[in-house]
Amino acid sequence: MTSKTVAIAVPLEAELVDRIRAVDPSVTVLYEPDLLPPERFPADHAGDPAFTRTAQQEERYWAVLNSADILYGFPNESPAGLARIAAENPKLEWIHAMAAGAGGAAKASGLSAAALQKFRITTSAGVHALPLAEFAALGILNGFKRSAELAQDQAAKAWPDLRVPTRLVNGSTLVVSGLGEIGLETARIARALGMKVSGSKRSVEPIEGIDQVVDNAGLPALLATADAVVNTLPGTAYTEKLFNRELFAAMKPGTTFVNVGRGTVVDEDALLEALDNGQVGYACLDVFAVEPLPQDSPLWSHPKVMVSPHTSALSAAENRLITERFCSNLRIFLDGGDLPHVVDTVHFY
């Protein structure tokens, strides 16, 4: 077996680096923590922005990465870093990205399709499925149990004279746009709550436990049956503002809407209109078209909206889970198998 060199390009705990080393004795793992920014919180892959390297350290950082066949993380966790390593390291075979949606960074790098074909980029898709699905369940429950109104009443110390009923999740219908790993995990939790689940997928095929599967063209009719909608779709040219006025108008009045996919999938002006006219009764949003969410966005203060700063996938276990995924992929790579979750350099997901 030809020996391979892995370089750790982003902050990572030493014990997790040792797990990578343990995959195969033929693999050399380059890890120089002094060249990497410290994490401010678990899975802070970009590290502390106040961190700077000396000129000598910067030269060393790139020398380490350019000597590797495989990278754990994008250089400097940025599209610019990806573009530079692609230009400077002709031996590069594979980069494993920390994000599930690494296609966006690949697209933002400006690299041509030909340049991106010279090596593979795999994502951490699926690692975040459980925390995202749990957050989606939180959003559904918030909508059905009137948590936003309860918080407003609590802040005002108001005890209403008339008792307002909540809605039962059990027996209600959920539509998931994007029945990938996150969508299927969301469906599993929803079914445990007694929900009936349907959803969309690019390739329409029966899925166990899913009542109906459609493509995007079939979404309007499906949304008309939904009590809650969860979007898990990635941001691509094909999903840009998919949730527009027409789709929101297709929903039943008072539908709960949750977005844990990408913010660009939603036309935020159309969502605000749907919230104001009652078509959407509550929106739980972890992602936005522009991030950080601009200070002047009406979403911040809308009484029917929960704003989460793109953190719902984050858990204390994330670094470990990504490392386990990478170790599994490394074994597949060394054995000559097909790597899972390779970035599609046409659709960029």
Secondary structure, 3 states (H helix, E strand, C coil): CCCEEEEECCCCCHHHHHHHHCCCCCEEEECCHHHCCCCCCCCCCCCCCCCCCCHHHHHHHHHHHHCCCEEECCHHHCHHHHHHHHHHCCCCCEEECCCCCCHHHHHHCCCCHHHHCCCEEECCCCCCHHHHHHHHHHHHHHHHCCHHHHHHHHHCCCCCCCCCCCCCCCCCEEEEECCCHHHHHHHHHHHHCCCEEEEECCCCCCCCCCCCEECHHHHHHHHCCCCEEEECCCCCCCCCCCECHHHHHHCCCCEEEEECCCHHHECHHHHHHHHHCCCEEEEEECCCCCCCCCCCCHHHHCCCEEECCCCCCCCCCHHHHHHHHHHHHHHHHHCCCCCCCECCCCCCC
